[in-house]
Each structure stands twice: as structure tokens, then as C-alpha cells.
């Protein structure tokens, strides 16, 4: 059995490994951009939800205040 390796096999493996190493930064940045985009979208959704809940509380407080004004004996 021979211990030598065909040069074409070595070259093809080297090219494949180089391709993977070369693409790694781009894949990492793509993943980072997707994560950041998702985080920004969730932050915006949370801000909208918080504003909606605050508006409900403000409306309830206003309604209560108006009811108290109208219920006072003048």
C-alpha cells in the first residue's frame, strides 16, 4: 500500500478549506446583521405596545377625573 497522496486531491481539499475560511467573515457579518435587525424590530414592537398601554392608562385616568368633576355637588 502506498503512503503517497495524489496532488490533485490535496489541491481540491486545500481549495475547499480556503473557500470555507474565506466565507466565514461574511457569514458571521450576515448573522450579526440579521440579529441586529431582529433586535431593532422587537424594540420597535415593544415601544408600540408600551405606548398603547400608556394610552389606555391615560384614557382611564382622564375618564375617572371627568367623572369626579361631574359628580361634585356645586
C-alpha positions in Angstrom: 0.0 0.0 0.0 1.3 3.4 -0.9 1.6 6.2 1.6 1.7 9.0 -1.1 -1.3 11.2 -1.7 -2.3 12.4 -5.1 -1.6 16.1 -5.6 -5.0 16.8 -7.2 -6.7 15.5 -4.0 -4.5 17.8 -1.8 -5.2 20.7 -4.1 -9.0 20.2 -4.0 -9.1 19.9 -0.2 -6.9 23.0 0.1 -9.3 24.9 -2.2 -12.3 23.7 -0.2 -10.8 24.7 3.1 -9.7 28.1 1.8 -13.2 28.7 0.5 -14.7 27.9 3.9 -12.2 30.1 5.7 -12.7 32.9 3.2 -16.5 32.8 3.6 -16.6 32.7 7.4 -16.3 36.5 8.0 -19.1 37.2 5.5 -21.3 34.6 7.1 -20.6 36.0 10.6 -21.5 39.5 9.5 -24.7 38.3 7.8 -25.7 36.6 11.0 -24.8 39.7 13.0 -26.9 41.9 10.7 -29.9 39.5 11.0 -29.6 39.5 14.8 -29.4 43.3 15.0 -32.3 43.7 12.6 -34.4 41.3 14.7 -33.5 43.2 17.9 -34.4 46.6 16.4 -37.7 45.2 15.2 -38.5 43.8 18.6 -37.6 47.0 20.3 -39.9 48.9 18.0 -42.7 46.5 18.6 -42.2 46.8 22.4 -42.2 50.6 22.1 -45.5 50.5 20.3 -47.0 48.1 22.8 -45.9 50.3 25.7 -47.4 53.4 24.0 -50.7 51.6 23.5 -50.8 50.5 27.2 -49.9 54.0 28.3 -52.7 55.5 26.2 -55.2 53.1 27.8 -54.0 54.2 31.3 -54.2 57.9 30.3 -57.7 57.4 29.0 -58.8 55.7 32.1 -57.3 58.4 34.3 -59.0 61.1 32.2 -62.3 59.3 32.4 -62.0 59.0 36.1 -61.1 62.6 36.5 -64.0 63.8 34.4 -66.4 61.5 36.3 -65.2 63.1 39.6 -65.7 66.6 38.3 -69.2 65.8 37.2 -70.1 64.1 40.4 -69.2 67.0 42.6 -72.2 68.9 44.2 -71.8 72.5 43.2 
